[in-house]
Amino acid sequence: MLASETFDVLVIGGGITGAGVARDAAMRGLRVALVEASDFASGTSSRSSRLIHGGVRYLEHGQLHMVFESCRERRILATIAPHLVRPLQFVWPVYEKARIRKWKLRAGLLLYDALALGRNLGAHRMLTTHILTALEPELRQIGLAGGALYFDAATDDVRLTLANVLAARDAGAVVVNHLTVHDLLMTSDGVCGARGVDMRSGEDVEVNARTVVNAAGPWSDVIRRMAEPQARRAVRGTKGVHVAVPRDRLRHNNALTLLSPIDGRVMFVLPAGAFSIIGTTDTEYDGRPDKVRATTTDVTYLLRSANAFFPGAHLLASDVVAAWAGVRPLVASGDRNPDVVSREHSIAWTVPGLLSVTGGKLTTYRAMAAEVMDTIARRLRAGHRRAPTQRTPLPGGDIASLDDELALARATVGAPDIAEHLVHAYGTRWKALWQMASVDRALADRIVPELPYIAAELVWGVTHEMACTLGDLLIRRTHVAFETRDQGVGVAAAAARQLAPLLGWNVDDELQAYRREVEGIFRVEE
Ligand code: FAD
């Protein structure tokens, strides 16, 4: 399929940026191919804080345009994918002598709501100490001076990326994972395609294209240098770490925005099912993006910060269920402090035919993709008409009422946690997935007894969502690896045996590859 034609657009990289560009391009009626070296969303797009947020903290640095655009996108995404982008209530406690005082927070949140131009998910409210304590009784009370309540949105970064990949495919794009580009095809006129290798079969593949989009995130300088070996660094990587701990250790009721007592940085404690996710760090990172890992220093920073706000928690390293890191692909600039480097993006022709996209956020991917495709349409003299990406539901997003959908799922499925998970992950497609489990009851079994993922999702991942490896299934199509202390290794053998006939796996080889992959992502370095 890839070798048989000349595409209008070849997208390199299947993170949120590449997936969004492929969807936009395909919806403009262009011939599109998307290739991803590993799995869709296996890079930074599976390591985010899983927020679709206006970015209240960017107000501090005067990035008003960014906040304005993010608020607009938050509203759009909540409309086209209400199952994946859902309102999340945040509490921001303010302590005496904190870097951000109550008046400053009030001013910031007023501006935040104003910049949303009525598109906010709910207006903010200032809280007295008394009310805040009633909302979050486990929070430290000494020095508490009140706070605020405001709204942003929670998402599932992998499934949002995947929804865009599937939408691109539905609109006619050829999308392929586990295909690594190692070379660009060049003529005297510029870049005209790429050469890569299929990582599963070892076969070489050549893709011809009129334009190539470099959407390789933290790897994009590698692609850029395939065309221009002397190209200056355009991406500045900073590392962000999260840890998951059992929710009953912190016993918080809302998402929390906190200022770390160690260095005053904004950080979050986020609810995620039975877990609390604490994040994130923000430190300079010059290493290989695929080698990025949490260190004991990162984990200690996050636990110490959380412990300072939850005096009853006494979190220790042994409480951590999983720790992981990601690299923010920021636009390289002279700014020294990683925390204040802009999250804005840059779109530029590296050489004729190769358009490189750098920076951005999960939240703003759709707008960034439209801008990329406007630039390409000018070069191709085709696809000028903007695609209606802001009003076309993402796969599973054609939901009239999320509450009704949840009620129907609970009544059909029985177990409320499984029902809610299926609707949130698959939207309206949960019915087709559940149908598989109704025909073969073994597919209704949980993969891990205490988590809501079921065996049918593994089969669905293969038949409907292009999963090829155990890692694709247990790390990304489901989040078993993020939510079990052994990162899913204990259930991997049963899953491998279940799927081997479907995918022609050698079970031992697949298990070994899975162990290597989770070690690479989740092992905490000294
Ligand atoms: P990636 O997701 O890294 O995708 C690039 C892809 O290119 C990878 O999948 C990679 O395998 C592929 N690739 C690389 N080389 C090749 C090759 N040779 N051939 C083929 N494919 C290749 N944003 C938000 O809006 N909200 C948040 O809450 C948020 N939290 C964050 C927290 C952290 C800790 C971090 C690190 C980032 C966060 N972000 C957040 C930012 C957001 O996650 C990123 O901006 C976004 O995921 C980047 O996506 P991308 O597609 O550009 O890069």
Residues whose N, C-alpha, C, O or C-beta is under 5 A from the ligand:
A	BS01	FAD	I12 G13 G14 G15 I16 T17 G18 V35 E36 A37 S38 D39 A41 S42 G43 T44 S45 R47 S48 S49 R50 L51 I52 L179 T180 V181 A215 A216 G217 P218 W219 T238 G240 V241 T280 G326 V327 R328 G359 G360 K361 L362 T363
